[in-house]
Amino acid sequence: MSIVDSAVPVLDLSATSIALTQQLCDIESVSGNEATIADAIVASLATSGHLEVTRDGDAIVASTNLGRSRRVVIAGHIDTVPVNNNLPTRFETIDGVDYLWGRGTVDMKAGVAVQLKLAAEITDPSVDVTWIWYDNEEVADSLNGLGRLARNRPELLAGDFAILGEPTNSGIEGGCNGNLRVEVRTFGLRAHSARAWVGHNAIHDVVPILATLADYVPREVEVDGLVYREGLNAVGISGGIAGNVIPDEAMVHINYRFAPSRSVAEAIAHLGELFDGYEMTVVDSAEGARPGLDAALAKNFLAAVGGEARPKYGWTDVARFSALGTPAVNYGPGDPLKAHADDERVALTQITDCEIGLRTWLTSPSV
């Protein structure tokens, strides 16, 4: 007789991918609190004898080992940004479109639901498949579960092609922009504000920095057939000591989203040229990923799903696969503009479209 932990929510993998999305979303799993949903995923796969399941913290890896000549990695994160009165989920219709509303519906439990259902049901895929569901994507890079696997168990991420279930309106988005954040500082001399002429105001000195940012024209860069739009923006500014003191330091926090044809080192050098003469500190950085659409499996996948591939403007974990030498694309239900929104909601047709696309491709003899 087996003993089932009654505290672990039960996921019904035989339900529709829409119903499974609701089940997953109603398990609150804000970053750092993924243990319950990870437990539920592991328990739901217990009867899937065709999968070898490995757990690393709150990341789960489920693999087929059928001796196929090629392996595909399909991944999705199970955490969400904080809830803001948008759980439990509910169904609603807006302008004739049926949606599932609530935190995580777009980013990215609809994608996870599709992946879980297919992982359980497709016992004889045309390629070997490694399914990965991981924790802490929405927080600091050092905590990211996929990054942890890449560092500690890179063999679990090995494959010929990878798909990340980030929301793409159920279309294919290749690669991703790189990401760089820097702090640019100015320095002055403190003085009493009643005698400002004996000091030097560091806040006033940020005006040329802001002018450079305001006048900057972002590049549009074609990389392997896709056009990536860059962005350079001030995302924070600070300075000042007290209401009667001329400040001796000010800082502008700048975010640069750069095309994947440019490396982090090249991006830093570019900002160094723009803000020459100022102290610049790199806060964090992440390499971009080229589209990966020239790989044979990627071409096959695009042909099976249909439509036209687009660039991914934001940074995603496809870059981790790219760094390992695995071409990767983003493909998942949901409008990226609704990710993290208080009215986050996914169109039901996109969930089923994504399921059909992946199922058709994974079971096609031509893969």
C-alpha positions as CSV (number, residue, x, y, z in Angstrom):
1,M,0.0,0.0,0.0
2,S,1.4,3.4,-1.0
3,I,1.1,6.4,1.2
4,V,0.2,9.7,-0.6
5,D,1.1,13.0,1.0
6,S,-2.2,14.7,1.3
7,A,-0.4,18.1,1.4
8,V,0.8,17.7,-2.2
9,P,-1.8,19.1,-4.7
10,V,-2.9,16.5,-7.3
11,L,-2.4,17.4,-10.9
12,D,-4.6,15.6,-13.4
13,L,-2.4,15.2,-16.5
14,S,-5.3,13.6,-18.3
15,A,-7.2,16.9,-18.2
16,T,-7.1,19.4,-21.0
17,S,-4.1,21.6,-21.2
18,I,-6.4,24.5,-20.4
19,A,-7.7,22.8,-17.2
20,L,-4.1,21.8,-16.3
21,T,-3.0,25.5,-16.7
22,Q,-5.7,26.5,-14.1
23,Q,-4.5,23.7,-11.7
24,L,-0.9,24.9,-11.9
25,C,-1.8,28.6,-11.6
26,D,-3.9,28.0,-8.5
27,I,-0.8,26.6,-6.8
28,E,0.9,29.8,-5.7
29,S,4.6,29.6,-6.5
30,V,6.1,33.0,-6.3
31,S,9.9,32.8,-6.7
32,G,11.4,31.1,-3.6
33,N,8.1,29.3,-2.9
34,E,8.2,26.6,-5.6
35,A,8.5,23.5,-3.4
36,T,4.7,22.7,-3.4
37,I,4.3,23.0,-7.2
38,A,7.6,21.0,-7.7
39,D,6.2,18.3,-5.4
40,A,3.0,18.2,-7.4
41,I,4.9,17.9,-10.7
42,V,7.0,15.0,-9.4
43,A,4.0,13.2,-8.0
44,S,2.1,13.6,-11.3
45,L,4.9,12.0,-13.2
46,A,5.2,9.0,-10.9
47,T,3.3,6.7,-13.2
48,S,5.1,7.8,-16.4
49,G,7.4,4.8,-16.8
50,H,8.8,6.1,-20.0
51,L,10.5,9.0,-18.3
52,E,13.6,9.1,-16.1
53,V,12.9,11.8,-13.5
54,T,15.6,13.7,-11.7
55,R,15.0,16.5,-9.1
56,D,17.6,19.2,-8.2
57,G,16.2,21.4,-5.5
58,D,12.9,22.6,-7.1
59,A,14.0,21.9,-10.6
60,I,12.7,18.7,-12.3
61,V,14.2,17.0,-15.3
62,A,12.2,14.2,-17.0
63,S,13.9,12.4,-19.9
64,T,13.1,9.8,-22.5
65,N,16.0,7.4,-23.3
66,L,14.8,5.7,-26.5
67,G,18.1,5.7,-28.3
68,R,17.0,8.3,-30.8
69,S,19.8,9.9,-32.9
70,R,18.8,13.4,-31.7
71,R,17.6,15.0,-28.5
72,V,15.4,18.0,-27.9
73,V,15.3,19.9,-24.6
74,I,11.9,21.6,-23.8
75,A,11.9,23.8,-20.7
76,G,9.8,26.1,-18.7
77,H,10.0,27.9,-15.3
78,I,7.5,27.2,-12.6
79,D,7.8,30.4,-10.5
80,T,5.9,33.6,-10.9
81,V,6.3,37.3,-9.9
82,P,4.4,38.2,-6.7
83,V,0.6,37.8,-6.6
84,N,-1.5,41.0,-6.5
85,N,-5.1,40.0,-5.9
86,N,-5.0,37.9,-9.1
87,L,-5.4,34.4,-7.7
88,P,-7.4,32.2,-7.8
89,T,-7.7,32.1,-11.5
90,R,-11.0,32.6,-13.4
91,F,-12.4,32.3,-16.9
92,E,-13.6,35.4,-18.6
93,T,-14.6,36.5,-22.1
94,I,-13.4,39.9,-23.6
95,D,-14.5,41.1,-27.0
96,G,-15.5,37.5,-27.9
97,V,-12.2,36.0,-26.8
98,D,-12.1,33.4,-24.0
99,Y,-9.3,33.8,-21.5
100,L,-8.0,32.3,-18.3
101,W,-7.2,35.2,-16.0
102,G,-4.7,35.2,-13.1
103,R,-1.1,35.3,-12.0
104,G,1.1,32.9,-14.0
105,T,-1.3,32.3,-16.8
106,V,1.0,33.9,-19.3
107,D,4.4,33.8,-17.6
108,M,4.5,30.9,-17.9
109,K,2.3,28.2,-16.5
110,A,0.2,27.7,-19.7
111,G,3.5,26.7,-21.4
112,V,4.4,24.4,-18.4
113,A,0.9,22.8,-18.6
114,V,1.3,22.0,-22.3
115,Q,4.8,20.6,-21.6
116,L,3.6,18.4,-18.7
117,K,0.6,17.0,-20.6
118,L,2.8,16.1,-23.6
119,A,5.6,14.7,-21.4
120,A,3.1,12.3,-19.9
121,E,1.2,11.4,-23.1
122,I,3.9,11.1,-25.8
123,T,5.6,7.9,-24.8
124,D,7.2,7.3,-28.2
125,P,8.4,10.7,-29.6
126,S,10.3,10.9,-32.8
127,V,13.3,12.3,-31.0
128,D,14.4,11.8,-27.4
129,V,13.1,14.6,-25.2
130,T,14.4,16.2,-22.1
131,W,11.6,18.1,-20.3
132,I,12.8,20.6,-17.7
133,W,10.7,22.6,-15.2
134,Y,12.8,24.9,-13.0
135,D,12.7,27.4,-10.2
136,N,13.7,31.1,-9.6
137,E,13.6,32.4,-13.1
138,E,12.0,35.7,-12.0
139,V,14.7,36.7,-9.5
140,A,18.5,37.1,-9.3
141,D,20.5,35.3,-11.9
142,S,22.5,33.5,-9.2
143,L,19.3,31.7,-8.0
144,N,18.0,30.6,-11.4
145,G,17.3,26.9,-11.4
146,L,18.3,26.4,-15.1
147,G,21.5,28.2,-14.4
148,R,22.1,25.9,-11.4
149,L,21.6,22.9,-13.6
150,A,23.9,24.3,-16.3
151,R,26.7,24.8,-13.7
152,N,26.2,21.5,-11.7
153,R,24.6,19.1,-14.1
154,P,25.3,20.3,-17.6
155,E,24.8,16.8,-19.0
156,L,21.1,17.1,-18.2
157,L,20.8,20.1,-20.5
158,A,22.6,18.4,-23.4
159,G,20.6,18.4,-26.7
160,D,20.7,19.2,-30.4
161,F,17.9,21.8,-30.1
162,A,16.0,23.5,-27.3
163,I,12.6,25.1,-26.9
164,L,11.8,27.5,-24.0
165,G,8.1,27.9,-23.3
166,E,8.2,31.7,-22.7
167,P,5.0,33.5,-23.9
168,T,5.2,34.2,-27.7
169,N,1.5,34.3,-28.7
170,S,2.2,30.6,-29.7
171,G,4.6,31.7,-32.4
172,I,8.3,31.1,-32.7
173,E,10.7,33.8,-31.4
174,G,14.3,33.1,-32.1
175,G,17.2,34.0,-29.8
176,C,17.1,37.0,-27.5
177,N,18.7,40.4,-26.9
178,G,21.5,40.7,-24.4
179,N,21.1,42.7,-21.3
180,L,23.5,45.1,-19.5
181,R,22.9,47.4,-16.5
182,V,25.4,50.0,-15.5
183,E,25.7,52.9,-13.0
184,V,27.2,56.1,-14.3
185,R,28.3,58.5,-11.5
186,T,29.1,62.2,-11.3
187,F,31.1,63.8,-8.4
188,G,31.1,67.3,-6.9
189,L,31.8,69.1,-3.7
190,R,29.5,69.4,-0.7
191,A,28.5,72.9,0.5
192,H,25.7,74.6,2.3
193,S,22.9,75.4,-0.2
194,A,22.9,79.0,1.0
195,R,26.5,79.3,-0.2
196,A,26.3,77.0,-3.2
197,W,29.1,78.8,-5.1
198,V,31.7,77.3,-2.8
199,G,30.6,73.7,-3.7
200,H,29.9,71.8,-7.0
201,N,26.6,70.2,-7.7
202,A,27.0,66.6,-8.8
203,I,23.3,66.3,-9.7
204,H,23.6,69.2,-12.2
205,D,26.4,67.2,-13.9
206,V,24.1,64.4,-14.9
207,V,22.4,66.6,-17.5
208,P,24.8,65.6,-20.3
209,I,24.2,61.9,-19.4
210,L,20.5,62.3,-19.7
211,A,20.8,64.3,-22.9
212,T,22.9,61.5,-24.4
213,L,20.2,59.0,-23.4
214,A,17.4,61.2,-24.7
215,D,19.1,61.7,-28.1
216,Y,20.2,58.1,-28.5
217,V,18.7,56.3,-31.5
218,P,18.5,52.6,-30.8
219,R,19.9,50.3,-33.5
220,E,17.8,47.8,-35.5
221,V,20.2,45.0,-36.2
222,E,19.6,42.0,-38.5
223,V,21.0,38.8,-37.1
224,D,20.6,35.6,-39.1
225,G,17.5,36.9,-40.9
226,L,15.7,38.4,-37.8
227,V,15.8,42.1,-36.9
228,Y,16.4,42.9,-33.3
229,R,15.6,46.3,-31.8
230,E,17.9,47.6,-29.2
231,G,17.1,49.9,-26.3
232,L,19.2,52.3,-24.1
233,N,17.4,53.9,-21.2
234,A,17.8,55.5,-17.8
235,V,15.9,53.3,-15.3
236,G,16.8,55.0,-12.1
237,I,18.5,58.1,-10.8
238,S,19.7,59.0,-7.3
239,G,21.6,61.8,-5.5
240,G,21.4,64.2,-2.7
241,I,22.2,64.2,1.0
242,A,19.8,66.7,2.6
243,G,17.5,69.5,1.7
244,N,20.2,72.2,2.5
245,V,23.3,70.5,1.2
246,I,24.8,70.7,-2.3
247,P,25.3,67.0,-3.3
248,D,28.8,65.7,-4.0
249,E,27.6,62.5,-5.9
250,A,24.8,61.5,-8.2
251,M,24.1,58.3,-10.1
252,V,22.1,57.4,-13.2
253,H,21.2,53.7,-13.5
254,I,21.2,52.7,-17.2
255,N,19.8,49.6,-18.9
256,Y,21.1,48.5,-22.4
257,R,19.3,45.8,-24.4
258,F,21.6,44.9,-27.2
259,A,21.3,42.7,-30.3
260,P,22.8,39.2,-30.0
261,S,25.4,40.0,-32.6
262,R,27.1,42.1,-29.9
263,S,28.9,40.5,-27.0
264,V,28.7,41.8,-23.4
265,A,32.3,43.0,-23.7
266,E,31.3,45.0,-26.9
267,A,28.2,46.4,-25.2
268,I,30.3,47.6,-22.2
269,A,32.8,49.2,-24.6
270,H,30.0,50.9,-26.4
271,L,28.6,52.5,-23.2
272,G,32.2,53.4,-22.2
273,E,32.4,55.4,-25.4
274,L,29.1,57.1,-24.9
275,F,29.9,58.0,-21.3
276,D,33.6,58.7,-21.7
277,G,35.0,60.7,-18.7
278,Y,32.4,59.4,-16.2
279,E,32.8,56.6,-13.7
280,M,30.9,53.6,-14.9
281,T,30.2,50.5,-12.9
282,V,28.7,47.3,-14.4
283,V,25.9,46.0,-12.2
284,D,25.0,42.9,-14.1
285,S,25.1,41.5,-17.6
286,A,23.8,38.6,-19.7
287,E,24.9,37.6,-23.2
288,G,22.2,37.4,-25.9
289,A,21.5,34.4,-28.1
290,R,21.5,34.2,-31.8
291,P,18.2,33.0,-33.4
292,G,19.3,29.4,-33.8
293,L,17.0,29.0,-36.8
294,D,19.7,27.6,-39.1
295,A,19.8,24.3,-37.2
296,A,18.1,21.4,-39.0
297,L,15.7,20.7,-36.1
298,A,14.8,24.4,-35.9
299,K,13.9,24.5,-39.6
300,N,11.9,21.4,-39.1
301,F,10.1,22.8,-36.1
302,L,9.3,26.1,-37.9
303,A,7.9,24.1,-40.8
304,A,5.7,22.0,-38.5
305,V,4.4,24.9,-36.4
306,G,3.9,27.3,-39.3
307,G,4.0,31.1,-39.4
308,E,7.0,33.4,-39.5
309,A,9.7,33.4,-36.9
310,R,10.2,36.7,-35.0
311,P,13.0,38.1,-32.8
312,K,12.7,38.0,-29.0
313,Y,13.5,41.5,-27.8
314,G,13.8,40.7,-24.1
315,W,16.3,38.4,-22.5
316,T,15.3,34.8,-21.8
317,D,17.0,31.6,-20.7
318,V,17.5,30.5,-24.4
319,A,20.8,32.3,-23.8
320,R,21.8,29.6,-21.4
321,F,21.3,27.0,-24.1
322,S,23.1,29.1,-26.6
323,A,26.1,29.4,-24.2
324,L,26.2,25.6,-24.1
325,G,26.3,25.4,-27.9
326,T,22.6,24.4,-28.3
327,P,20.5,26.4,-30.7
328,A,17.2,27.5,-29.0
329,V,14.0,29.3,-29.6
330,N,11.1,30.6,-27.5
331,Y,7.7,29.1,-28.1
332,G,4.7,29.3,-25.7
333,P,1.1,30.5,-25.3
334,G,0.4,34.0,-24.0
335,D,0.9,37.6,-25.0
336,P,4.3,38.8,-23.6
337,L,2.7,42.3,-23.0
338,K,0.5,40.7,-20.3
339,A,3.4,39.0,-18.5
340,H,3.6,40.3,-14.9
341,A,0.5,42.5,-15.4
342,D,-2.2,42.6,-12.7
343,D,-4.7,41.6,-15.4
344,E,-2.5,38.8,-16.7
345,R,-4.5,36.5,-18.9
346,V,-4.0,33.9,-21.6
347,A,-6.3,33.2,-24.6
348,L,-7.5,29.7,-24.4
349,T,-7.0,29.1,-28.1
350,Q,-3.3,29.9,-27.7
351,I,-2.9,27.1,-25.2
352,T,-4.5,24.5,-27.5
353,D,-2.6,25.9,-30.5
354,C,0.7,25.5,-28.7
355,E,-0.2,21.9,-27.6
356,I,-1.1,21.0,-31.2
357,G,2.1,22.5,-32.6
358,L,4.4,20.7,-30.2
359,R,2.5,17.4,-30.3
360,T,2.4,17.4,-34.1
361,W,6.2,18.1,-34.3
362,L,7.3,15.6,-31.6
363,T,5.3,12.7,-33.2
364,S,6.1,13.5,-36.8
365,P,8.2,10.8,-38.5
366,S,10.0,13.5,-40.4
367,V,11.5,15.1,-37.3
